[in-house]
Structures are given as C-alpha cells and as structure tokens.
Amino acid sequence: MNKEVDNISSVDIENAVSAMGDEFTIDEVVNSFAAKDPEALRSRVERFINADDTLFYTADGKCRTRRSFFNGRQFIITPDEWEINAGILFPGHRFVPYISEEVFPSTVEMCLDGKPVAMKKLISPLGVSFHYHILLGSEQIFDFMLADDPANEILRQRSSRTDSVTLTVYDLAEFYAEHEFLFGDALLCTVTDHDSGKVAMEYLSGSLRGSQARKDYLKKMDDAAEKVWNEFQDYLDIPEQLAWMVYRAGVDGIPGASIDEFIAGSEKVQLRPEGDHAVLTVAGNDDEIPHHHDDECSCGCHHDHDDPVLPEGLSISGSDLDDPYKLLASAGVPLTAQELDGFILDAIYGRETDFSGVQSRIFGSSELDLADEAQQAVLLNFLEERFEVMLENYNRADDEPKAELRSQIMEAVCRRLEYLTLLGASGKAPGEAEQEKMRKLAAVAAKLNEALKLINNPGFTPDDQEKENLEILVDDQLGIQEEILSDFSTDADQ
C-alpha cells in the first residue's frame, strides 16, 4: 500500500494493521505507506495500536494479535471445595484473561472430549457467588449478574450477602465423580478459539502439580505484574491487567498455578479500589490487603471468600451484633475466621477442654473492651459455642499431620497482634516506616490465612507433596514476618 501522507486516514491505518498478519512491527506499518512525514505517521500508528484491544505490543515496537498469542495457550482452573461438593464450576472470572473480552463469561464453550460441557442454572447466596466474579472488575460484576439472568433484577433494589442470585454454571458432577476430584486437582484448559470463546478441557491431578513449578510461575507473574503496573498504572481494568500480565510473563506450556491461585499466592499483587474502579496493584502501591471471612453457606458448609471490592452503595455485612469478627476487631483483636479457628484448634490439639484457656489465647491478658455488655455477651457466646462445636467434632488422627504447622502459624499471628497492640498503646500516629511495616504484615497475614484454609479443613489430609507445598509457603511467610519485626521486642514492658 502506497499513499501520500495527506491522504492517509484512520481507516487506511486500520486496514494496514489488519493486513500485517499476527506479528509485525510499527515500522512495517509505517513503511507500507509512502509518507512525506514518517515520524508524524508513526505517532498516529502508535496511538492506533495503543487503543486497539486486540493487540499486544512492546516498547520496541513489536506487535502481536491477542488471537495468535492465546490460541493454543494452556491455563488451569482450580475449582474450590464448595464447587466440587456442588458438582459445578462458576464461569465467573475463570477465563480472564484468556478469552476475548467481547465474549460473555457464561457463553464460553468449554469442551470435554470434543463435546461442550452442559450448563445449568444455580441459585446461591450472593456472598458465595461474588467470590468467583471479583476479577471481572467490581464495576462489572452486577452488570454481569443482571445480564446472566433476569431473576437477578432484584439486585438493582438491594444486595446483601444472603440475597439469592441465579447464575449459569457448568455441570461437572459426573466429571468430578469420575476422576474422584479433590481440592488441589485442576482443569487443564487449552484455548481453541480466543475470539469466539472456545476452550478444550481435561483433568489434571493435583499430584502432578509440583510446588517448584508453582513458585516459578508466581515469580514470573509477579515480575510481569510489576511491569504492567509501571507501564499502565491504574488505567486498565482488571481483565486487561491480567491479559497483559500473562503476555508479559510469556509462560509456555502448563502454568504452575491458576489465576485464582496467583492472586491468593502472589508476593506483590493485591486487589484494591483505585479511583472509580477496582484494580490489581503491586507492592508499594497498595494501601491495604483484602480481608478474609468464613461465610456460612446455605448448604451448611463453611467456605472462604475474599472480601470483594464492592461497588458504591453495596453492603454485604450486617450490624456489629450480627458480625462477631467486627466485634473482635472492635475489641482490638483483628482476627479472620481462619485465625480464630486456628486458635481454637491449636488449643484443642493441646488437650485444652476449657473455654477460658482459649479465651486467654485470643485476648491475652487484656480486658475485653467493647462498647456495651450486649456486644460482650454476643461475642463471648459466639466464641464459646464455636469452641464447643469444634471440640465435639475434633478428629485427632486426621488433624495430627497438620497440627504442628498450624501452631507455627498461630505463633506468628500472636507476634503480629503483639506488635499491633503495642503500636496502638503508644498513642502515636504511625509514621511512614510503621505504615509500610503494617502493609507488609498484612500481606504476610493474607498468605498465612490461605494456608490456614487448608489446615483447618477437617476433610483435608495432606499427602507428602501437599504437605511440602504448605511447609514451603508457611516457612517463607514466617521468615518475611520475622524480618519485618526484627527490631520489635515481644516484651510489652520494654
């Protein structure tokens, strides 16, 4: 194509880019024209490519279509215990970033042995289903739910944890049963058509997923996340951020972790609000770490969910009297559900049968300080009932292989709480150094909380590989925390 620069339109540039094929350079596009001012044309071409969400590009002017990058690319999906028990998989954000953003998540065709996996409607509490959609971007989640089923129109009027939502899910009950699918096993997916949203799926045993491969993958994705943040800051929404991270990481073959596992296990990446939308930030650009709660699902089981970054106007927590974890925080003991259960199970493993011993573990020597006696009664009743239920159902034989690791984590939790208590007792506003230390401690707490999810689960008995993976994670995080608190004395009198 040869055109004089004065006659080069945006349509001409679009046609030239389209004619380049799957991989090309900006110089090749510019050179396809007989331009009087190549530099001016280059600027126009760069602006066009920067705005084209079907392309990836590098600083040196190399470009590649997303279709060619993702077609044939493998990724894994890790269903959690709730999904496995229910025999389903939420599409949610599972295919972000591997499928074109033009494809509606629940219309992705996932094929097993060449045949599309059947889909069905599932009614579940919003507090459960929100967890599987958060990486769509907080401003997109409710749009997705409203579009997925008209029954969700009620969300326009109100939206709380216990409200039911109707969503399209994959029916994997037979698949899970056939493979005796366990938490830690995965779906190995291959993109067969990025643009139309088609994916081939097969079973991947958790025993084939090595801990070193996971660590290597998380490291590459962390490095890629830092590059993407430095280049785009908060300009991109979450699906775009993830697409660019996968591109920058450039991992071929089977990745060592799923997107869910990357977000949970990353050393650098956190989910947070940024301006008018939610983004993934990297260490040094975050103000806080998402907190974790343990929700009672409608099926009666417990299932952990990252507290979502919520759109404006949505509240999914009740009053303080309905939320014992808020009461704990008000009493100066900011524990997650898993950390609370960790204290209880650690005490039970130590053959403590009296709740007063557990209470002293949780609150230390300090008096329970709440606004009124009603709050105090609600909290203590909740804790005592929780202790009695867990004591009654405790299985020592199954817990024995995990108990020592839990004890190490709970010692780290105590260290963190001691530090926060002394910091609060000083009466001084934390300076920049202390704020940075608190942010790093929060990141460690989030990683250890992920480990406690598995360790506290009575149905989880780790094999050698799983135990090694947990030991590596816990040991790494304990080392980081000790480094953070290396100048902190545990003696409250000093």
Salt bridges, closest charged atoms under 4 A:
ASP12 OD1 - LYS3 NZ 3.94
ASP22 OD1 - ARG67 NH2 3.13
ASP27 OD1 - ARG42 NH1 2.30
GLU46 OE2 - ARG42 NE 3.22
ASP80 OD2 - HIS303 NE2 3.00
GLU83 OE1 - ARG94 NH2 2.81
ASP149 OD2 - LYS121 NZ 3.24
GLU153 OE2 - ARG156 NE 2.67
ASP163 OD1 - ARG158 NH1 2.25
ASP195 OD2 - ARG67 NH1 3.67
ASP195 OD1 - HIS194 ND1 2.90
ASP223 OD2 - LYS219 NZ 2.70
ASP223 OD1 - LYS268 NZ 3.60
GLU226 OE1 - LYS268 NZ 2.71
GLU231 OE1 - ARG248 NH2 2.53
GLU240 OE2 - ARG66 NH1 2.53
ASP252 OD1 - ARG73 NH1 3.37
ASP260 OD1 - HIS93 NE2 2.71
ASP260 OD2 - ARG94 NE 2.81
GLU261 OE1 - ARG209 NH2 2.42
GLU274 OE1 - ARG272 NH2 2.41
ASP276 OD1 - HIS277 ND1 3.01
ASP287 OD2 - ARG272 NH1 3.37
ASP295 OD2 - ARG161 NH1 3.13
ASP295 OD2 - HIS305 NE2 3.50
GLU296 OE1 - HIS302 NE2 2.76
ASP306 OD1 - HIS292 ND1 2.71
ASP307 OD1 - ARG161 NH2 3.33
ASP307 OD2 - HIS293 NE2 3.49
GLU339 OE2 - ARG416 NH1 3.08
ASP341 OD2 - ARG386 NH2 2.59
ASP346 OD2 - ARG361 NH1 3.10
GLU352 OE2 - ARG361 NH2 3.08
ASP399 OD1 - ARG406 NH2 2.63
GLU436 OE1 - ARG439 NH2 2.90
GLU450 OE2 - HIS292 NE2 3.56
GLU450 OE1 - LYS453 NZ 3.02
ASP476 OD2 - LYS215 NZ 3.70
GLU482 OE1 - ARG415 NH2 3.17
ASP487 OD1 - LYS437 NZ 3.09
